[in-house]
């Protein structure tokens, strides 16, 4: 294998290899470089994340600045079509907002919702999984029964139901203000099961190992054993699930927004943009729906490819 | 066998009870049912009378028991929005959803299985790789966006197929209406069922491909080839047959997913089914419809899971040995 000698050379150069060289020489990094699709997907993901993160600086216009948008610019087609305007590369939507900028800002909101809900679902799932696996007995039975019941329903239905209930509790005006939080709650409540099941499984293995027993013997409280000792050892699979779930969370958020129960038009995510554009599809203004949709598909495809690779790379069976 | 089935049935009933408790909680505590049913000028006395008549002053366990008994008789109360019995509303819309789901499942199987067989047998061919790339894109595209793309292409640009509704429907029997018997009905089915079935199609294709790859490496296939049996016989009689066990399970479980995702497809195509009604109920906080839909889908899922479990028992003999 060529990279073995490579490693030797590096060790000669500097006796203690730094963290970066360690990463660059790991199995994972080599398997990463070997898969061209993954490298492309990683670059694509990074590019899209940067666009979303830097939206206020890279976007040609600010779609939320009411002073700069004009209804006179509404529904301008992309630059390569007739009656276009060179200021708007991908055209404008029904209110005269630049579509390209709208997509950057929309992607930002989609990604924020995606990351927050994945994080919330992971925290909820990991906590319940740890408690179920460590405590066992009745606590375990109750938590896992709930997980089983929930697993029989698709996440999107659960998210829709929670949205509906939230609307009933808050009323329609508050719904717009709380839309972001309602989305995070409904998405995380729909996706926690996978984390809980995985973490519970690994916890049950870990808790019988000596280091946990030793910690218990010297009288460390259960909560600290779970958080400090077991948790770091069960995080590997969680990262894989989180990556795959990020794509799923983005799609689910977009779907909810498209259905009109997600982000409101005042803070549009990619799904909301598509929903707005859908109304103009029949009158020939196709770009308002299609471009945000393509951006969404590109984002999800890249994250999915990355997640697929991560799952295979961390799966010892496939090595 | 009977012990296994009884235990599964018991589990299924517990799941249904839990879901019923959820639906009941929603129905009873999200918003006030009385406020939703009466106008603003109704007096407090009249409200109290209605409350008493609906039994909302009874102890909660009694109310829950009544809710379950009524739900078991398909009595889900009155919709806040339509002022009609929820069960009537569902009866009107069930045929649309079931016909759409059935056609989608058929599409997924009829297209997915041959593609999977081909990709499994000709692993290295360019066409197989194309199938796989397309399936990856199919998985990454959200359902609703596939629907929009299809509408844009076939309805708006080419104007071949309708973009909304069921077309002309014909009544069959006392309450069922079908779109299978008219040209416009069949045309209206094409785009929604492709949209709804595409994900399942890619799933079945990938599954069959993976199973085929595994099966053709086994000894009995090598042996059959060594005996000089024709390829067609080996591929279809010996190999395909053994790949179908997981496919049956997955297809069964995916049937439930199809019915759930019908909500999205029905919204994109304004298909007058249960899913569209559920979504409108979510937007208008029409709790009786929401809780009825929850119960109905839960029942479907539990029933499908139960049937698949029992089927598995017949298909896979190992299960019979392992369990009493």
Interface residues (C-beta under 8 A of the other chain):
Chain A: X148 X149 X152 X153 X154 X156 X157 X160 X161 X163 X164 X165 X167 X168 X169 X247 X251 X254 X255 X258 X259 X260 X261 X274 X278 X281 X282 X284 X286 X289 X290 X293 X296 X297 X300 X301 X304 X305
Chain B: X15 X18 X19 X26 X30 X31 X136 X137 X139 X140 X141 X142 X143 X144 X145 X148 X149 X151 X152 X156 X163 X256 X257 X260 X261 X263 X264 X267 X268 X278 X279 X281 X282 X283 X285 X287 X290 X294 X297 X298 X301 X302 X305
